[in-house]
């Protein structure tokens, strides 16, 4: 298929671009296969480059022959284009609609994008399971790397290499896989160096109504416990939801069959509820006419903050089990690809200082989200402005980023990165020139040959020029476990994402720069003091021999 | 002291408000403070509660482990003691009841507080703020405005200060006539003069207009205000009350200005609720945020139902209206409510702060409070419950003003010389009765109490600790580019002020405070600059003279006061100062340590950040018991077993 077929009018002059808090720009609108471009005629500085993939929905309006297209983006931005000429406007609108809803992944921009920078470090090699396993081996010898899922036949959504207890052979793994939803048998997610406790993740067990059991599954998870030790199973669903799942062949671990484990039920919502929540929240944030009471009631009705609190609480609980109780933990919900990953990845940020560095955080996303089979393509197909009925869209990853931001707010000196990194990940998960977030699991990515045909997001982020933007000037590494407050008074609305386009941040940005200035000046002064002292010391030692006759 | 029957009780438990944690210690009762000293010798924390800060004491019914005593403070501290013996509890309870209700001003802490200053220092403290100089700064007196001596003896208005500024054209008969037509005699006077446009902000109380009464002198008075400003043909009259309240007042012979009787006025209601609504609102807010295991839904619904932020926004909206009328239209504005000492003070003060960068400095903010609140007779004694209170008079009017300022600092982080610690500290002392400034209800009463001779000024105290209250990112050049602040009043900009209403609830706060961190860095920068200078001088000496002077440690200032203890807004960072000190004490020639000692891993956590304190759910895992429940549902702090 040629993109040209979809572009009915490639170019319109005299288009006005309106964006909140920015002056109106008049210029020429161009449509290409992947971008909507507006460049002003006066000078080339004012340009808008918008990926079609970033467009969530559009609205058309006409006043006389002047048409207006309101473009609502997945990054929550809303822009307005005033296009002279009814026909042009209609053409542009239908072209944008067609181009922003291309079905085929291989037509997406990452397959066409050629980087203007030299790839020094290939991001596709950022996370190598074998190397991660070497680290683990240096701490414990109770685990092995299994190739049972080499061809993705045991579990289609798992990567090919998985870390499992040493004493469990591949045959048992296959049997355990058949007892878990989508074949997602329990695998290692995190090893807590401090006390040797582990966090595992899986999908729900397929006990069904007649209480099926699976010896291999029981053996597998018991193998993660030390003798006499206990463990906790954190089921991200309420007990009622878990009970209902039995009717559809799912279920939860019966205590009779797992006597060494205690089950804890939490209430993290399913994906379709989350999408609804996001839509309501963004609607509330975008309505400038709200009175105080209406705003608060809309914010409450969106339920977004409740979700943040619930997810964070569950993650803290998992971390508490591991670090404070000295117990191992198994986390699962239904499929084990959404709420499970929110909990396991957040718990690691709380427990493991490495995850609070930029590289560590990237590895965490690579390991706990991309490799672990979070279906990014399905979940991020549409954002808050989608009109249609959601299929499997859900802001699961955005909620995770929001939770990270909450922790970052509470421990502003404990993270190497700043809020911008989180916002950037949000943007790229929904629309990107890079291939990283394409596909739903490793198997799909292999099939799409992403690592050969597209550029990795990490290749770009990890360039020193780019990294600078994401560094937190307040960072002072600490090796401590950080326990955030989950009281509602401590959790804030993530303005950087949800009010990003609705407020002017000039004053806040300038204040931030001033802070950076103070910090840098401090470093400068310290260096100066040190070098002066050295000079002085040198002079002294040179002088003193003269004194001693 | 005769009220204290039991000065000391041991083995008292202090329960944490939001978790199941408790500590044991000894409770001391003194004439001025209730003191709790934790028994744990390693990290013995002390809690000092000034009797004046206590809003209520409640003795709950006896429990198995003792008798609970619940103390609620005006600075939003809430402590829950459990005293082993009921008798002791009762003694403490009844002593406190007496102590926290002083019957005469002489009993207030300010009259016994002695910061070890001599009389001269005290006098200097009181001279720090000079309102005559402030009016001069604004450009008053001038060709249109003059100082009147009509109230020199407090004869015209008891609740106004002696010195008042009125239009040149307002003769004494007009003033006196107008004052008779205004509630409590509070006739229109100048409070702020916007020099650039010669526009004035005036304040007064409601007119005694009833349904039809009018007063020529009052009409002349307003005309005089109008005429004093050549830039505008009209003046705004802002009635800060909701229209309904103003209408109701007419039946009592009060009311609002009839536009037909006054020429060239533009009358405007702005709808700020009265003191009773505000008191109820704060009460609701505190109830909500004081709930244990509060859900997000209950929090947001409670925040909405309390109406607190709605009221804050209403005050802000009014102040913005005022500032726009003056700075954009160049019109003079007359502000009033009922008596002109609550809502009027809020709107005039906040409006002036928006218009004039001076009021956003530490000194200027003190002047502003001294002018619009203290001198014009905001009834601090009644509103803050200082003495033998009438509960119906108590209201958080001043707290709301401080909060509005805080909301502004959130939108304009570089506009203010002070940080929120300053606001919180002022709030603390408005209720502490430790300094004389806020005692009493009017200037006249303060003079009668001889406060300047018998007590100390808060402003001197705060200025001596100025370092603690500085906003590290304050930029004086911001004032030049933004002389008038134009805040957004979108609802989402108004946030719950956690650091005020939860100032004593450590588990709620960010565990690392950016403010504290940057402030420490700024201190360190100042010291480092000194060190660099000293080292440079020394190096120069070396290059000039050959005589090797034994190196001396550079002169260092150690005058910085300690960070306030009550403001627990984050973990105390390893102070750069301490690190610096270690460096300086090193002998020259040795390699100076470049970095703070690395924090070693292990069991340490970031202070205030512990798993149990947050109550994600407590794990009551008694494995091995025979009757194992099916599943454990973990609630906030409480483990509930379900089968």
Boltz contact constraints between the chains, C-beta under 6 A:
constraints:
  - contact:
      token1: [A, 230]
      token2: [B, 623]
      max_distance: 6.0
  - contact:
      token1: [A, 255]
      token2: [B, 630]
      max_distance: 6.0
  - contact:
      token1: [A, 262]
      token2: [B, 632]
      max_distance: 6.0
  - contact:
      token1: [A, 263]
      token2: [B, 631]
      max_distance: 6.0
  - contact:
      token1: [A, 264]
      token2: [B, 632]
      max_distance: 6.0
  - contact:
      token1: [A, 264]
      token2: [B, 634]
      max_distance: 6.0
  - contact:
      token1: [A, 290]
      token2: [B, 491]
      max_distance: 6.0
  - contact:
      token1: [A, 292]
      token2: [B, 309]
      max_distance: 6.0
  - contact:
      token1: [A, 292]
      token2: [B, 310]
      max_distance: 6.0
  - contact:
      token1: [A, 292]
      token2: [B, 313]
      max_distance: 6.0
  - contact:
      token1: [A, 292]
      token2: [B, 491]
      max_distance: 6.0
  - contact:
      token1: [A, 293]
      token2: [B, 304]
      max_distance: 6.0
  - contact:
      token1: [A, 293]
      token2: [B, 310]
      max_distance: 6.0
  - contact:
      token1: [A, 295]
      token2: [B, 491]
      max_distance: 6.0
  - contact:
      token1: [A, 295]
      token2: [B, 492]
      max_distance: 6.0
  - contact:
      token1: [A, 296]
      token2: [B, 300]
      max_distance: 6.0
  - contact:
      token1: [A, 296]
      token2: [B, 303]
      max_distance: 6.0
  - contact:
      token1: [A, 296]
      token2: [B, 304]
      max_distance: 6.0
  - contact:
      token1: [A, 297]
      token2: [B, 304]
      max_distance: 6.0
  - contact:
      token1: [A, 299]
      token2: [B, 300]
      max_distance: 6.0
  - contact:
      token1: [A, 300]
      token2: [B, 297]
      max_distance: 6.0
  - contact:
      token1: [A, 300]
      token2: [B, 300]
      max_distance: 6.0
  - contact:
      token1: [A, 300]
      token2: [B, 301]
      max_distance: 6.0
  - contact:
      token1: [A, 305]
      token2: [B, 296]
      max_distance: 6.0
  - contact:
      token1: [A, 306]
      token2: [B, 296]
      max_distance: 6.0
  - contact:
      token1: [A, 306]
      token2: [B, 297]
      max_distance: 6.0
  - contact:
      token1: [A, 309]
      token2: [B, 296]
      max_distance: 6.0
  - contact:
      token1: [A, 313]
      token2: [B, 616]
      max_distance: 6.0
  - contact:
      token1: [A, 316]
      token2: [B, 616]
      max_distance: 6.0
  - contact:
      token1: [A, 317]
      token2: [B, 616]
      max_distance: 6.0
  - contact:
      token1: [A, 317]
      token2: [B, 617]
      max_distance: 6.0
  - contact:
      token1: [A, 320]
      token2: [B, 611]
      max_distance: 6.0
  - contact:
      token1: [A, 320]
      token2: [B, 616]
      max_distance: 6.0
  - contact:
      token1: [A, 324]
      token2: [B, 611]
      max_distance: 6.0
  - contact:
      token1: [A, 325]
      token2: [B, 619]
      max_distance: 6.0
  - contact:
      token1: [A, 410]
      token2: [B, 510]
      max_distance: 6.0
  - contact:
      token1: [A, 410]
      token2: [B, 511]
      max_distance: 6.0
  - contact:
      token1: [A, 411]
      token2: [B, 511]
      max_distance: 6.0
  - contact:
      token1: [A, 411]
      token2: [B, 512]
      max_distance: 6.0
  - contact:
      token1: [A, 412]
      token2: [B, 512]
      max_distance: 6.0
  - contact:
      token1: [A, 412]
      token2: [B, 514]
      max_distance: 6.0
  - contact:
      token1: [A, 413]
      token2: [B, 512]
      max_distance: 6.0
  - contact:
      token1: [A, 478]
      token2: [B, 599]
      max_distance: 6.0
  - contact:
      token1: [A, 479]
      token2: [B, 601]
      max_distance: 6.0
  - contact:
      token1: [A, 480]
      token2: [B, 604]
      max_distance: 6.0
  - contact:
      token1: [A, 480]
      token2: [B, 605]
      max_distance: 6.0
  - contact:
      token1: [A, 480]
      token2: [B, 606]
      max_distance: 6.0
  - contact:
      token1: [A, 482]
      token2: [B, 606]
      max_distance: 6.0
  - contact:
      token1: [A, 482]
      token2: [B, 609]
      max_distance: 6.0
  - contact:
      token1: [A, 483]
      token2: [B, 609]
      max_distance: 6.0
  - contact:
      token1: [A, 483]
      token2: [B, 610]
      max_distance: 6.0
  - contact:
      token1: [A, 483]
      token2: [B, 611]
      max_distance: 6.0
  - contact:
      token1: [A, 483]
      token2: [B, 614]
      max_distance: 6.0
  - contact:
      token1: [A, 485]
      token2: [B, 507]
      max_distance: 6.0
  - contact:
      token1: [A, 485]
      token2: [B, 508]
      max_distance: 6.0
  - contact:
      token1: [A, 485]
      token2: [B, 614]
      max_distance: 6.0
  - contact:
      token1: [A, 487]
      token2: [B, 508]
      max_distance: 6.0
  - contact:
      token1: [A, 488]
      token2: [B, 294]
      max_distance: 6.0
  - contact:
      token1: [A, 488]
      token2: [B, 296]
      max_distance: 6.0
  - contact:
      token1: [A, 488]
      token2: [B, 299]
      max_distance: 6.0
  - contact:
      token1: [A, 489]
      token2: [B, 289]
      max_distance: 6.0
  - contact:
      token1: [A, 489]
      token2: [B, 498]
      max_distance: 6.0
  - contact:
      token1: [A, 489]
      token2: [B, 508]
      max_distance: 6.0
  - contact:
      token1: [A, 490]
      token2: [B, 508]
      max_distance: 6.0
  - contact:
      token1: [A, 507]
      token2: [B, 412]
      max_distance: 6.0
  - contact:
      token1: [A, 511]
      token2: [B, 413]
      max_distance: 6.0
  - contact:
      token1: [A, 511]
      token2: [B, 414]
      max_distance: 6.0
  - contact:
      token1: [A, 511]
      token2: [B, 473]
      max_distance: 6.0
  - contact:
      token1: [A, 514]
      token2: [B, 473]
      max_distance: 6.0
  - contact:
      token1: [A, 515]
      token2: [B, 473]
      max_distance: 6.0
  - contact:
      token1: [A, 515]
      token2: [B, 518]
      max_distance: 6.0
  - contact:
      token1: [A, 518]
      token2: [B, 518]
      max_distance: 6.0
  - contact:
      token1: [A, 518]
      token2: [B, 521]
      max_distance: 6.0
  - contact:
      token1: [A, 518]
      token2: [B, 522]
      max_distance: 6.0
  - contact:
      token1: [A, 521]
      token2: [B, 525]
      max_distance: 6.0
  - contact:
      token1: [A, 522]
      token2: [B, 521]
      max_distance: 6.0
  - contact:
      token1: [A, 522]
      token2: [B, 524]
      max_distance: 6.0
  - contact:
      token1: [A, 522]
      token2: [B, 525]
      max_distance: 6.0
  - contact:
      token1: [A, 525]
      token2: [B, 525]
      max_distance: 6.0
  - contact:
      token1: [A, 525]
      token2: [B, 528]
      max_distance: 6.0
  - contact:
      token1: [A, 528]
      token2: [B, 532]
      max_distance: 6.0
  - contact:
      token1: [A, 529]
      token2: [B, 528]
      max_distance: 6.0
  - contact:
      token1: [A, 529]
      token2: [B, 531]
      max_distance: 6.0
  - contact:
      token1: [A, 529]
      token2: [B, 532]
      max_distance: 6.0
  - contact:
      token1: [A, 530]
      token2: [B, 592]
      max_distance: 6.0
  - contact:
      token1: [A, 530]
      token2: [B, 594]
      max_distance: 6.0
  - contact:
      token1: [A, 532]
      token2: [B, 535]
      max_distance: 6.0
  - contact:
      token1: [A, 533]
      token2: [B, 592]
      max_distance: 6.0
  - contact:
      token1: [A, 536]
      token2: [B, 539]
      max_distance: 6.0
  - contact:
      token1: [A, 536]
      token2: [B, 588]
      max_distance: 6.0
  - contact:
      token1: [A, 537]
      token2: [B, 588]
      max_distance: 6.0
  - contact:
      token1: [A, 537]
      token2: [B, 589]
      max_distance: 6.0
  - contact:
      token1: [A, 539]
      token2: [B, 542]
      max_distance: 6.0
  - contact:
      token1: [A, 540]
      token2: [B, 589]
      max_distance: 6.0
  - contact:
      token1: [A, 543]
      token2: [B, 548]
      max_distance: 6.0
